[in-house]
Amino acid sequence: MESLRKLIELGIKYLEQSTNPVSGFDWIIQYGLPIIQTIVLVGGAIAGLYKYYSTKNKEVNEKILREVYAPLFQYLIKQELFCFVNRFERDIEKTPILELVREKRTYKGLGTSENNYGYEVNFTTETILNLDRKEFLKVLDNVNIGLASKELFTLLSMYQVLIYIEDKYNETTDGYLNSTIMKVDVENALRAEIIRGYNYYHKKLGLKTLETSKFYKIKGDKIIFTYEIDEDKKNESLNEIMERSR
């Protein structure tokens, strides 16, 4: 600001004295050099401000990508790859966010009574790759919500309420039935916003974004794995396993 003020003062002074005859050399000494120096200073200040704000914007964009969209995008990648590898076909619109759990059976001996053997069977469930709605909510809790877009913030808040109602309410209540229907639409909107935001901040940072690769393609709000499994290699591996088991 001081440099800009000085430049204006020099301009006014030059205009005030422009009626007086001055030689070219004197003009350069009196006005030209100071004006040039001031222009350089002003230009440097403007360039410095531009660099400062560009750096700050980059830091903010990196933080948004790292702390908001990347963890959520990773969740989607993991669930879609699991479905692809296991040939689990589904309607993505009906099940946009999956719960992948498996049941584990354990046996506990109860002792013997004459010729009868007794045991107790216990069933437990465990998540696969931490992919279920409760784990998804944990991801949400770790997201820097202060950096989220208004759309993402709203959807995440809605989703937490709907999951709570679905988990706590009786299945025959209006609250439960309404929340299960609305939840699917919110999940679809979440998928779309997560993928959009992840791609947007990649581009803002000048990072190379492959919407299509030999492994997958991104089409709208869908991540579709397109990798072609080599069936010959698959059969060779199967034959080797069968040979070892003999």
C-alpha positions in Angstrom: 0.0 0.0 0.0 2.9 2.4 0.8 4.4 1.7 -2.6 1.1 2.3 -4.4 0.6 5.6 -2.5 4.1 6.7 -3.5 3.4 5.9 -7.1 0.2 8.1 -7.0 2.1 11.0 -5.4 4.8 10.8 -8.1 2.1 10.9 -10.8 0.5 14.0 -9.2 3.8 15.7 -8.8 4.6 15.0 -12.5 1.3 16.4 -13.6 1.8 19.5 -11.5 5.2 20.3 -13.0 4.6 19.0 -16.5 4.1 22.6 -17.8 7.6 23.5 -16.9 10.2 22.7 -19.6 12.4 19.8 -18.6 15.1 18.1 -20.6 14.7 14.4 -21.4 17.6 13.4 -19.1 16.3 15.5 -16.2 12.8 14.0 -16.7 14.3 10.5 -16.4 16.1 11.4 -13.2 13.2 13.3 -11.6 10.3 11.2 -12.6 11.2 8.2 -14.8 13.4 6.2 -12.4 11.3 6.8 -9.3 8.1 5.8 -11.2 9.8 2.6 -12.5 11.1 1.7 -9.1 7.7 2.2 -7.6 6.0 0.1 -10.3 8.5 -2.7 -9.6 7.8 -2.5 -5.9 4.0 -2.5 -6.5 4.3 -5.4 -8.9 6.4 -7.4 -6.5 3.9 -6.8 -3.7 1.0 -7.9 -5.9 3.0 -11.0 -7.0 3.8 -11.8 -3.3 0.1 -11.5 -2.3 -0.9 -13.8 -5.2 1.7 -16.4 -4.3 0.6 -16.2 -0.6 -3.1 -16.8 -1.4 -2.3 -19.4 -4.0 -0.3 -21.3 -1.4 -3.0 -21.0 1.3 -5.6 -22.2 -1.2 -3.5 -25.2 -2.1 -3.0 -26.1 1.6 -6.8 -25.8 2.2 -7.6 -28.0 -0.8 -5.0 -30.6 0.2 -6.5 -30.7 3.7 -10.1 -31.1 2.3 -9.0 -33.9 0.1 -7.0 -35.7 2.7 -9.3 -35.2 5.7 -12.7 -35.3 4.1 -13.1 -37.0 0.7 -10.2 -39.5 0.6 -11.3 -41.6 3.7 -14.9 -41.7 2.3 -13.7 -42.5 -1.2 -11.5 -45.3 0.1 -14.5 -46.9 1.7 -16.3 -47.0 -1.6 -13.3 -48.4 -3.4 -12.9 -51.3 -0.9 -16.5 -52.3 -1.1 -16.7 -52.2 -4.9 -13.5 -54.2 -5.3 -14.7 -56.8 -2.8 -17.9 -57.3 -4.8 -16.0 -57.5 -8.1 -13.5 -60.1 -7.0 -16.1 -62.3 -5.4 -18.5 -61.8 -8.4 -21.1 -60.4 -6.1 -23.6 -58.7 -8.4 -26.1 -56.2 -7.0 -28.2 -53.2 -7.9 -26.0 -50.3 -6.8 -29.0 -48.0 -6.7 -30.6 -50.3 -4.1 -27.5 -51.0 -2.0 -25.2 -48.0 -2.5 -23.3 -48.6 0.8 -22.8 -52.2 1.8 -22.7 -54.1 5.1 -20.2 -57.0 4.6 -20.3 -59.4 7.6 -19.7 -63.1 8.0 -20.9 -65.5 10.7 -18.4 -67.4 12.8 -19.4 -70.6 14.5 -17.6 -71.8 17.6 -18.1 -75.0 19.7 -17.7 -75.3 23.4 -17.7 -78.8 25.0 -20.1 -79.4 27.9 -18.6 -82.6 29.1 -19.9 -86.2 28.7 -22.8 -88.1 30.2 -22.5 -91.9 29.6 -22.4 -92.2 25.8 -23.8 -88.8 25.0 -21.5 -85.9 24.2 -22.7 -82.4 24.6 -21.5 -79.1 23.2 -22.6 -75.6 22.9 -22.6 -73.7 19.6 -22.0 -70.0 19.6 -22.5 -67.7 16.7 -20.7 -64.4 16.3 -20.5 -62.0 13.4 -17.6 -60.0 12.2 -17.2 -57.4 9.6 -15.2 -57.9 6.4 -12.6 -55.2 5.8 -14.5 -53.0 8.3 -17.3 -52.6 5.8 -20.6 -52.1 7.5 -22.7 -49.1 8.3 -21.4 -48.7 11.9 -17.9 -48.7 10.5 -18.9 -46.2 7.9 -20.2 -44.0 10.7 -16.8 -44.3 12.4 -15.3 -43.0 9.2 -17.7 -40.1 9.3 -16.7 -39.3 12.9 -13.0 -39.1 11.8 -13.8 -36.8 8.9 -12.9 -33.1 9.4 -16.5 -32.0 9.1 -15.6 -28.4 9.3 -14.0 -28.6 5.9 -16.9 -30.5 4.3 -19.1 -28.9 1.7 -22.6 -27.8 2.7 -24.1 -30.7 0.7 -21.8 -33.3 2.3 -22.3 -32.0 5.8 -26.1 -32.1 5.4 -26.1 -35.6 4.0 -23.8 -37.0 6.7 -25.9 -35.4 9.4 -29.1 -36.9 7.9 -27.4 -40.3 7.5 -26.4 -40.5 11.2 -30.0 -39.8 12.3 -31.5 -42.4 9.9 -29.0 -45.1 11.0 -29.8 -44.4 14.6 -33.5 -44.7 14.0 -33.1 -47.9 12.0 -30.9 -49.4 14.8 -33.1 -48.4 17.8 -36.7 -48.5 16.6 -39.1 -51.4 16.3 -39.3 -52.6 12.7 -43.1 -52.0 12.5 -43.0 -48.4 13.5 -43.4 -45.5 11.0 -40.0 -44.1 12.1 -38.2 -47.4 11.2 -40.0 -47.9 7.9 -39.6 -44.3 6.8 -35.9 -44.2 7.7 -35.1 -47.4 5.8 -36.6 -46.0 2.6 -35.1 -42.6 3.0 -31.7 -44.0 3.9 -31.2 -45.6 0.5 -31.8 -42.3 -1.3 -29.4 -40.5 1.1 -26.7 -43.2 0.5 -27.0 -42.7 -3.2 -26.6 -38.9 -2.8 -23.6 -39.5 -0.5 -21.9 -41.7 -3.1 -22.4 -39.1 -5.7 -21.1 -36.3 -3.5 -18.1 -38.3 -2.3 -17.0 -39.2 -5.9 -17.7 -35.7 -7.2 -15.8 -34.0 -4.3 -12.8 -36.4 -4.6 -12.5 -35.8 -8.3 -13.0 -32.0 -8.0 -10.2 -31.5 -5.4 -7.9 -33.8 -7.4 -8.3 -31.4 -10.3 -8.0 -28.3 -8.2 -4.6 -29.5 -7.0 -3.5 -30.4 -10.5 -3.3 -34.1 -9.6 -3.6 -36.6 -12.4 -7.1 -38.2 -12.2 -7.8 -41.3 -14.1 -11.5 -41.8 -14.6 -10.7 -44.8 -16.6 -7.8 -47.3 -16.1 -7.2 -51.0 -16.7 -8.7 -51.7 -13.3 -11.8 -49.5 -13.1 -13.8 -46.6 -14.5 -15.8 -43.9 -12.8 -19.1 -43.3 -14.4 -21.3 -40.7 -12.7 -21.7 -41.8 -9.1 -20.5 -45.3 -9.8 -17.0 -47.0 -9.5 -17.0 -49.9 -11.9 -14.2 -52.4 -11.9 -13.4 -53.6 -15.4 -10.3 -55.6 -14.8 -10.2 -58.8 -16.9 -9.2 -61.8 -15.0 -6.8 -64.1 -16.9 -8.8 -67.4 -16.8 -5.7 -69.4 -17.9 -3.7 -68.2 -14.9 -6.7 -68.8 -12.7 -7.0 -72.5 -13.9 -3.3 -73.0 -13.5 -3.4 -71.8 -9.9 -6.4 -74.0 -9.2 -4.6 -77.1 -10.7 -1.6 -76.4 -8.5 -3.7 -76.2 -5.4 -5.5 -79.4 -6.3 -2.2 -81.1 -6.8 -0.9 -80.0 -3.4 -4.0 -81.3 -1.6 -3.6 -84.8 -2.9 
